[in-house]
């Protein structure tokens, strides 16, 4: 067994985790080992990262589907999803949208769906005539 020191754990999360170990009647170390083991058994998250683009990036449904796994869009000046990108495609293939100055999406995508995957987006434009 390895002894480790882990820094930076949120106090509330640690308190709840510690209480869970007590409720289960096991040591915190054993519960941490179980949690780590469970995480490693789960298929690792696979996705693509498309980032640091200073010009407009136009993405179609075909573009997304051709990758066969989710995409993270990050640090892009202007990101445009074409009108053929529907809700199911967006859900399946767009993992995150971060740090985008201007995001243009078709009217068919709901505002909450877009916001659920977005962080630090300057301007969102809904357009039924997306390129």
N, CA, C and O atoms as a DFTB+ gen file, in Angstrom:
524 C
 N C O
     1  1       0.841      -1.190       0.000
     2  2       0.000       0.000       0.000
     3  2       0.879       1.245       0.000
     4  3       1.914       1.289       0.665
     5  1       0.458       2.239      -0.744
     6  2       1.181       3.499      -0.850
     7  2       0.517       4.552       0.013
     8  3      -0.708       4.674       0.019
     9  1       1.318       5.313       0.741
    10  2       0.810       6.460       1.494
    11  2       0.955       7.699       0.625
    12  3       2.012       7.933       0.040
    13  1      -0.120       8.503       0.539
    14  2      -0.086       9.711      -0.277
    15  2      -0.659      10.889       0.493
    16  3      -1.469      10.725       1.406
    17  1      -0.223      12.073       0.105
    18  2      -0.811      13.311       0.603
    19  2      -1.421      14.007      -0.602
    20  3      -0.751      14.223      -1.612
    21  1      -2.695      14.356      -0.491
    22  2      -3.384      15.022      -1.598
    23  2      -3.752      16.420      -1.141
    24  3      -4.472      16.601      -0.159
    25  1      -3.245      17.412      -1.873
    26  2      -3.533      18.805      -1.548
    27  2      -4.653      19.334      -2.431
    28  3      -4.875      18.847      -3.539
    29  1      -5.346      20.328      -1.926
    30  2      -6.326      21.039      -2.735
    31  2      -7.689      20.382      -2.836
    32  3      -8.442      20.693      -3.758
    33  1      -8.029      19.500      -1.937
    34  2      -9.363      18.893      -1.949
    35  2     -10.339      19.860      -1.298
    36  3     -10.080      20.396      -0.220
    37  1     -11.450      20.072      -1.962
    38  2     -12.496      20.955      -1.450
    39  2     -12.949      20.460      -0.070
    40  3     -13.204      19.269       0.107
    41  1     -13.049      21.366       0.901
    42  2     -13.404      21.004       2.274
    43  2     -14.760      20.309       2.369
    44  3     -14.904      19.322       3.092
    45  1     -15.743      20.816       1.649
    46  2     -17.090      20.239       1.699
    47  2     -17.101      18.837       1.089
    48  3     -17.739      17.928       1.621
    49  1     -16.400      18.669      -0.017
    50  2     -16.326      17.338      -0.643
    51  2     -15.643      16.362       0.307
    52  3     -16.106      15.231       0.460
    53  1     -14.553      16.775       0.948
    54  2     -13.854      15.895       1.885
    55  2     -14.759      15.535       3.069
    56  3     -14.789      14.386       3.508
    57  1     -15.491      16.522       3.576
    58  2     -16.386      16.267       4.705
    59  2     -17.436      15.223       4.315
    60  3     -17.699      14.288       5.072
    61  1     -18.027      15.386       3.141
    62  2     -19.055      14.450       2.686
    63  2     -18.461      13.062       2.411
    64  3     -19.077      12.043       2.724
    65  1     -17.267      13.034       1.827
    66  2     -16.609      11.769       1.530
    67  2     -16.267      11.026       2.825
    68  3     -16.453       9.814       2.933
    69  1     -15.770      11.775       3.790
    70  2     -15.427      11.204       5.097
    71  2     -16.667      10.642       5.779
    72  3     -16.622       9.560       6.363
    73  1     -17.776      11.378       5.703
    74  2     -19.036      10.904       6.290
    75  2     -19.516       9.633       5.588
    76  3     -20.038       8.721       6.229
    77  1     -19.334       9.582       4.263
    78  2     -19.724       8.389       3.513
    79  2     -18.898       7.178       3.948
    80  3     -19.436       6.080       4.087
    81  1     -17.604       7.370       4.163
    82  2     -16.748       6.271       4.639
    83  2     -17.230       5.781       6.003
    84  3     -17.317       4.577       6.242
    85  1     -17.542       6.722       6.893
    86  2     -18.051       6.336       8.218
    87  2     -19.356       5.565       8.093
    88  3     -19.544       4.546       8.757
    89  1     -20.273       6.054       7.231
    90  2     -21.563       5.380       7.049
    91  2     -21.391       3.959       6.519
    92  3     -22.171       3.068       6.853
    93  1     -20.375       3.755       5.700
    94  2     -20.120       2.422       5.150
    95  2     -19.287       1.559       6.093
    96  3     -19.144       0.353       5.888
    97  1     -18.736       2.199       7.139
    98  2     -17.935       1.461       8.099
    99  2     -16.569       1.056       7.575
   100  3     -16.031       0.020       7.967
   101  1     -15.999       1.881       6.677
   102  2     -14.684       1.575       6.135
   103  2     -13.770       2.796       6.250
   104  3     -14.241       3.920       6.423
   105  1     -12.482       2.565       6.152
   106  2     -11.508       3.657       6.233
   107  2     -11.588       4.523       4.978
   108  3     -11.945       4.047       3.900
   109  1     -11.253       5.791       5.137
   110  2     -11.255       6.715       4.004
   111  2     -10.328       6.199       2.902
   112  3     -10.672       6.271       1.723
   113  1      -9.166       5.683       3.274
   114  2      -8.221       5.170       2.281
   115  2      -8.818       4.066       1.433
   116  3      -8.591       4.013       0.225
   117  1      -9.583       3.183       2.062
   118  2     -10.210       2.094       1.317
   119  2     -11.269       2.639       0.363
   120  3     -11.389       2.164      -0.767
   121  1     -12.037       3.633       0.810
   122  2     -13.056       4.225      -0.049
   123  2     -12.412       4.974      -1.222
   124  3     -12.916       4.924      -2.344
   125  1     -11.309       5.661      -0.962
   126  2     -10.579       6.341      -2.041
   127  2     -10.082       5.312      -3.057
   128  3     -10.190       5.528      -4.264
   129  1      -9.544       4.205      -2.573
   130  2      -9.066       3.142      -3.468
   131  2     -10.213       2.612      -4.325
   132  3     -10.037       2.390      -5.523
   133  1     -11.391       2.405      -3.720
   134  2     -12.548       1.930      -4.476
   135  2     -12.959       2.955      -5.536
   136  3     -13.255       2.593      -6.675
   137  1     -12.976       4.237      -5.155
   138  2     -13.356       5.296      -6.096
   139  2     -12.367       5.363      -7.258
   140  3     -12.768       5.499      -8.414
   141  1     -11.080       5.267      -6.948
   142  2     -10.064       5.289      -8.008
   143  2     -10.217       4.089      -8.931
   144  3     -10.122       4.225     -10.150
   145  1     -10.449       2.934      -8.363
   146  2     -10.621       1.715      -9.143
   147  2     -11.837       1.828     -10.058
   148  3     -11.774       1.458     -11.230
   149  1     -12.947       2.341      -9.518
   150  2     -14.158       2.512     -10.326
   151  2     -13.921       3.474     -11.481
   152  3     -14.392       3.233     -12.592
   153  1     -13.195       4.565     -11.232
   154  2     -12.912       5.534     -12.284
   155  2     -12.080       4.906     -13.399
   156  3     -12.321       5.157     -14.580
   157  1     -11.108       4.095     -13.020
   158  2     -10.240       3.473     -14.014
   159  2     -10.955       2.400     -14.830
   160  3     -10.541       2.097     -15.949
   161  1     -12.021       1.825     -14.283
   162  2     -12.782       0.813     -15.008
   163  2     -13.695       1.440     -16.051
   164  3     -14.069       0.788     -17.025
   165  1     -14.054       2.697     -15.851
   166  2     -14.912       3.396     -16.796
   167  2     -14.080       3.728     -18.026
   168  3     -12.910       4.096     -17.921
   169  1     -14.696       3.593     -19.186
   170  2     -13.994       3.919     -20.432
   171  2     -13.505       5.362     -20.346
   172  3     -14.284       6.257     -20.018
   173  1     -12.227       5.599     -20.634
   174  2     -11.712       6.955     -20.550
   175  2     -12.455       7.886     -21.510
   176  3     -12.846       7.503     -22.613
   177  1     -12.631       9.130     -21.043
   178  2     -13.309      10.101     -21.872
   179  2     -12.436      10.409     -23.083
   180  3     -11.289      10.838     -22.958
   181  1     -12.997      10.183     -24.221
   182  2     -12.276      10.465     -25.452
   183  2     -12.959      11.630     -26.144
   184  3     -14.182      11.648     -26.285
   185  1     -12.184      12.585     -26.566
   186  2     -12.730      13.691     -27.333
   187  2     -11.609      14.372     -28.095
   188  3     -10.425      14.146     -27.843
   189  1     -12.012      15.201     -29.023
   190  2     -11.063      16.021     -29.753
   191  2     -11.074      17.410     -29.157
   192  3     -12.077      17.836     -28.583
   193  1      -9.968      18.119     -29.289
   194  2      -9.885      19.516     -28.879
   195  2      -9.531      20.346     -30.101
   196  3      -8.518      20.115     -30.762
   197  1     -10.378      21.305     -30.382
   198  2     -10.103      22.257     -31.450
   199  2     -10.018      23.605     -30.764
   200  3     -10.999      24.090     -30.200
   201  1      -8.830      24.212     -30.815
   202  2      -8.634      25.421     -30.016
   203  2      -7.656      26.391     -30.655
   204  3      -6.924      26.065     -31.589
   205  1      -7.678      27.610     -30.102
   206  2      -6.748      28.677     -30.479
   207  2      -6.830      29.029     -31.962
   208  3      -5.840      28.957     -32.690
   209  1      -8.022      29.406     -32.388
   210  2      -8.246      29.815     -33.772
   211  2      -8.678      31.282     -33.759
   212  3      -9.679      31.628     -33.131
   213  1      -7.935      32.135     -34.443
   214  2      -8.188      33.571     -34.437
   215  2      -9.120      34.036     -35.547
   216  3      -9.322      35.238     -35.717
   217  1      -9.683      33.118     -36.295
   218  2     -10.602      33.496     -37.366
   219  2     -11.878      32.682     -37.212
   220  3     -12.006      31.902     -36.268
   221  1     -12.813      32.855     -38.122
   222  2     -14.078      32.140     -38.032
   223  2     -13.887      30.657     -38.348
   224  3     -13.185      30.288     -39.290
   225  1     -14.525      29.826     -37.542
   226  2     -14.559      28.388     -37.774
   227  2     -16.012      28.015     -38.018
   228  3     -16.860      28.240     -37.154
   229  1     -16.311      27.451     -39.176
   230  2     -17.667      27.036     -39.528
   231  2     -17.722      25.517     -39.450
   232  3     -16.926      24.822     -40.081
   233  1     -18.677      25.010     -38.665
   234  2     -18.782      23.574     -38.410
   235  2     -20.159      23.076     -38.839
   236  3     -21.184      23.625     -38.434
   237  1     -20.170      22.032     -39.662
   238  2     -21.424      21.444     -40.135
   239  2     -21.718      20.140     -39.389
   240  3     -20.879      19.623     -38.652
   241  1     -22.908      19.635     -39.597
   242  2     -23.292      18.340     -39.023
   243  2     -22.341      17.253     -39.525
   244  3     -21.899      16.406     -38.749
   245  1     -22.031      17.278     -40.805
   246  2     -21.117      16.293     -41.380
   247  2     -19.731      16.375     -40.737
   248  3     -19.100      15.349     -40.483
   249  1     -19.258      17.602     -40.474
   250  2     -17.964      17.773     -39.800
   251  2     -17.970      17.070     -38.450
   252  3     -17.048      16.323     -38.123
   253  1     -19.020      17.315     -37.667
   254  2     -19.101      16.724     -36.329
   255  2     -19.184      15.205     -36.397
   256  3     -18.455      14.508     -35.690
   257  1     -20.067      14.692     -37.243
   258  2     -20.263      13.241     -37.330
   259  2     -19.030      12.518     -37.861
   260  3     -18.807      11.352     -37.532
   261  1     -18.243      13.185     -38.663
   262  2     -17.054      12.533     -39.228
   263  2     -15.992      12.223     -38.181
   264  3     -15.133      11.370     -38.403
   265  1     -16.044      12.908     -37.042
   266  2     -15.039      12.685     -35.996
   267  2     -15.325      11.460     -35.139
   268  3     -14.407      10.893     -34.546
   269  1     -16.570      11.053     -35.067
   270  2     -17.002       9.866     -34.322
   271  2     -16.843       9.967     -32.812
   272  3     -17.091       8.987     -32.109
   273  1     -16.438      11.115     -32.294
   274  2     -16.398      11.322     -30.847
   275  2     -16.536      12.809     -30.557
   276  3     -16.348      13.633     -31.453
   277  1     -16.861      13.164     -29.316
   278  2     -17.148      14.561     -28.975
   279  2     -15.956      15.502     -29.174
   280  3     -14.797      15.090     -29.194
   281  1     -16.298      16.778     -29.320
   282  2     -15.302      17.815     -29.569
   283  2     -15.405      18.897     -28.497
   284  3     -16.499      19.270     -28.074
   285  1     -14.249      19.392     -28.069
   286  2     -14.172      20.572     -27.211
   287  2     -13.688      21.716     -28.083
   288  3     -12.621      21.636     -28.691
   289  1     -14.480      22.784     -28.142
   290  2     -14.095      23.991     -28.876
   291  2     -13.636      25.019     -27.856
   292  3     -14.370      25.326     -26.917
   293  1     -12.432      25.556     -28.027
   294  2     -11.873      26.442     -27.008
   295  2     -11.015      27.526     -27.656
   296  3     -10.254      27.263     -28.587
   297  1     -11.153      28.752     -27.142
   298  2     -10.339      29.891     -27.586
   299  2     -10.453      30.118     -29.096
   300  3      -9.468      30.046     -29.831
   301  1     -11.677      30.392     -29.531
   302  2     -11.943      30.628     -30.948
   303  2     -12.646      31.978     -31.076
   304  3     -13.573      32.273     -30.323
   305  1     -12.202      32.792     -32.029
   306  2     -12.790      34.114     -32.209
   307  2     -14.272      34.029     -32.563
   308  3     -15.111      34.621     -31.883
   309  1     -14.589      33.300     -33.617
   310  2     -15.982      33.184     -34.057
   311  2     -16.244      31.733     -34.447
   312  3     -15.599      31.190     -35.344
   313  1     -17.194      31.119     -33.762
   314  2     -17.567      29.731     -34.026
   315  2     -18.990      29.706     -34.558
   316  3     -19.906      30.207     -33.905
   317  1     -19.183      29.128     -35.736
   318  2     -20.495      29.051     -36.363
   319  2     -20.866      27.598     -36.612
   320  3     -20.114      26.848     -37.234
   321  1     -22.043      27.208     -36.115
   322  2     -22.601      25.900     -36.437
   323  2     -23.616      26.110     -37.551
   324  3     -24.486      26.976     -37.448
   325  1     -23.509      25.329     -38.606
   326  2     -24.400      25.488     -39.751
   327  2     -25.819      25.038     -39.405
   328  3     -26.044      24.375     -38.392
   329  1     -26.759      25.404     -40.253
   330  2     -28.173      25.129     -40.000
   331  2     -28.535      23.664     -39.909
   332  3     -29.587      23.333     -39.362
   333  1     -27.706      22.772     -40.423
   334  2     -28.013      21.346     -40.362
   335  2     -27.625      20.696     -39.035
   336  3     -27.922      19.521     -38.817
   337  1     -26.966      21.444     -38.144
   338  2     -26.602      20.898     -36.831
   339  2     -27.849      20.930     -35.941
   340  3     -28.276      21.991     -35.484
   341  1     -28.417      19.753     -35.706
   342  2     -29.632      19.658     -34.906
   343  2     -29.304      19.296     -33.460
   344  3     -28.144      19.057     -33.123
   345  1     -30.323      19.256     -32.613
   346  2     -30.130      18.974     -31.190
   347  2     -29.411      17.673     -30.902
   348  3     -28.425      17.679     -30.164
   349  1     -29.869      16.544     -31.458
   350  2     -29.193      15.273     -31.174
   351  2     -27.718      15.262     -31.606
   352  3     -26.873      14.688     -30.918
   353  1     -27.419      15.888     -32.728
   354  2     -26.030      15.957     -33.186
   355  2     -25.209      16.820     -32.241
   356  3     -24.087      16.462     -31.880
   357  1     -25.768      17.955     -31.842
   358  2     -25.091      18.865     -30.919
   359  2     -24.804      18.162     -29.590
   360  3     -23.698      18.256     -29.058
   361  1     -25.799      17.462     -29.062
   362  2     -25.638      16.748     -27.790
   363  2     -24.559      15.669     -27.906
   364  3     -23.720      15.526     -27.017
   365  1     -24.584      14.922     -28.988
   366  2     -23.655      13.797     -29.149
   367  2     -22.224      14.216     -29.418
   368  3     -21.294      13.538     -28.981
   369  1     -22.025      15.321     -30.130
   370  2     -20.679      15.626     -30.618
   371  2     -20.042      16.893     -30.067
   372  3     -18.847      17.109     -30.269
   373  1     -20.794      17.727     -29.384
   374  2     -20.199      18.938     -28.806
   375  2     -20.063      18.725     -27.304
   376  3     -21.053      18.729     -26.572
   377  1     -18.826      18.538     -26.855
   378  2     -18.559      18.296     -25.432
   379  2     -18.602      19.604     -24.650
   380  3     -19.306      19.707     -23.646
   381  1     -17.844      20.611     -25.110
   382  2     -17.757      21.902     -24.423
   383  2     -17.483      22.995     -25.441
   384  3     -16.892      22.764     -26.495
   385  1     -17.932      24.191     -25.091
   386  2     -17.632      25.387     -25.879
   387  2     -17.106      26.414     -24.888
   388  3     -17.880      26.948     -24.093
   389  1     -15.808      26.703     -24.917
   390  2     -15.193      27.604     -23.938
   391  2     -14.418      28.723     -24.616
   392  3     -13.734      28.521     -25.620
   393  1     -14.546      29.894     -24.042
   394  2     -13.763      31.064     -24.472
   395  2     -13.951      31.369     -25.958
   396  3     -12.998      31.361     -26.737
   397  1     -15.182      31.635     -26.322
   398  2     -15.535      31.961     -27.701
   399  2     -16.050      33.405     -27.707
   400  3     -16.940      33.750     -26.929
   401  1     -15.495      34.238     -28.576
   402  2     -15.949      35.627     -28.638
   403  2     -17.360      35.723     -29.208
   404  3     -18.202      36.437     -28.663
   405  1     -17.622      35.009     -30.303
   406  2     -18.945      35.040     -30.929
   407  2     -19.334      33.634     -31.358
   408  3     -18.600      32.965     -32.086
   409  1     -20.495      33.200     -30.897
   410  2     -21.002      31.866     -31.206
   411  2     -22.294      32.019     -32.003
   412  3     -23.250      32.636     -31.531
   413  1     -22.322      31.461     -33.201
   414  2     -23.500      31.539     -34.060
   415  2     -24.072      30.135     -34.203
   416  3     -23.378      29.206     -34.616
   417  1     -25.354      29.995     -33.853
   418  2     -25.998      28.678     -33.855
   419  2     -27.340      28.752     -34.575
   420  3     -27.948      29.820     -34.640
   421  1     -27.809      27.621     -35.119
   422  2     -29.123      27.619     -35.766
   423  2     -30.239      27.802     -34.745
   424  3     -30.082      27.466     -33.572
   425  1     -31.363      28.336     -35.202
   426  2     -32.531      28.532     -34.347
   427  2     -33.065      27.230     -33.758
   428  3     -33.759      27.246     -32.742
   429  1     -32.746      26.113     -34.386
   430  2     -33.260      24.825     -33.923
   431  2     -32.645      24.379     -32.598
   432  3     -33.194      23.503     -31.929
   433  1     -31.521      24.967     -32.212
   434  2     -30.889      24.619     -30.929
   435  2     -31.436      25.528     -29.844
   436  3     -31.488      26.746     -30.013
   437  1     -31.843      24.939     -28.731
   438  2     -32.408      25.744     -27.648
   439  2     -31.310      26.476     -26.889
   440  3     -30.158      26.043     -26.846
   441  1     -31.696      27.582     -26.301
   442  2     -30.750      28.405     -25.551
   443  2     -30.134      27.616     -24.390
   444  3     -28.927      27.696     -24.160
   445  1     -30.948      26.864     -23.666
   446  2     -30.425      26.103     -22.525
   447  2     -29.467      24.997     -22.964
   448  3     -28.483      24.721     -22.278
   449  1     -29.749      24.371     -24.092
   450  2     -28.837      23.352     -24.611
   451  2     -27.472      23.957     -24.911
   452  3     -26.437      23.368     -24.599
   453  1     -27.482      25.127     -25.516
   454  2     -26.233      25.813     -25.840
   455  2     -25.506      26.228     -24.561
   456  3     -24.306      25.996     -24.419
   457  1     -26.233      26.836     -23.642
   458  2     -25.613      27.322     -22.404
   459  2     -25.076      26.194     -21.532
   460  3     -24.088      26.375     -20.821
   461  1     -25.721      25.033     -21.582
   462  2     -25.268      23.899     -20.767
   463  2     -23.873      23.431     -21.164
   464  3     -23.162      22.835     -20.356
   465  1     -23.483      23.699     -22.401
   466  2     -22.174      23.263     -22.880
   467  2     -21.195      24.424     -23.024
   468  3     -20.062      24.231     -23.466
   469  1     -21.627      25.631     -22.652
   470  2     -20.819      26.827     -22.898
   471  2     -20.284      27.451     -21.624
   472  3     -20.904      27.381     -20.562
   473  1     -19.114      28.063     -21.758
   474  2     -18.515      28.812     -20.665
   475  2     -17.692      29.939     -21.277
   476  3     -16.879      29.720     -22.175
   477  1     -17.918      31.137     -20.778
   478  2     -17.176      32.311     -21.235
   479  2     -17.352      32.540     -22.738
   480  3     -16.386      32.605     -23.498
   481  1     -18.616      32.659     -23.135
   482  2     -18.950      32.983     -24.520
   483  2     -19.420      34.431     -24.548
   484  3     -20.363      34.804     -23.851
   485  1     -18.749      35.242     -25.365
   486  2     -19.055      36.665     -25.406
   487  2     -20.431      36.980     -25.948
   488  3     -21.183      37.732     -25.327
   489  1     -20.776      36.419     -27.096
   490  2     -22.030      36.750     -27.760
   491  2     -22.566      35.505     -28.448
   492  3     -21.835      34.812     -29.156
   493  1     -23.860      35.222     -28.234
   494  2     -24.514      34.105     -28.900
   495  2     -25.532      34.666     -29.880
   496  3     -26.396      35.462     -29.512
   497  1     -25.418      34.241     -31.131
   498  2     -26.336      34.684     -32.169
   499  2     -27.100      33.463     -32.670
   500  3     -26.509      32.500     -33.158
   501  1     -28.430      33.519     -32.541
   502  2     -29.267      32.443     -33.078
   503  2     -29.698      32.851     -34.468
   504  3     -30.176      33.965     -34.684
   505  1     -29.523      31.930     -35.416
   506  2     -29.749      32.263     -36.811
   507  2     -30.358      31.095     -37.555
   508  3     -29.813      29.991     -37.532
   509  1     -31.492      31.325     -38.220
   510  2     -32.076      30.246     -39.007
   511  2     -31.459      30.160     -40.391
   512  3     -31.819      29.293     -41.187
   513  1     -30.537      31.052     -40.672
   514  2     -29.853      31.062     -41.961
   515  2     -28.359      30.810     -41.785
   516  3     -27.558      31.279     -42.593
   517  1     -27.964      30.060     -40.718
   518  2     -26.540      29.797     -40.488
   519  2     -25.918      29.193     -41.732
   520  3     -26.524      28.374     -42.424
   521  1     -24.696      29.617     -41.998
   522  2     -23.988      29.193     -43.220
   523  2     -23.962      27.697     -43.382
   524  3     -23.406      27.191     -44.356
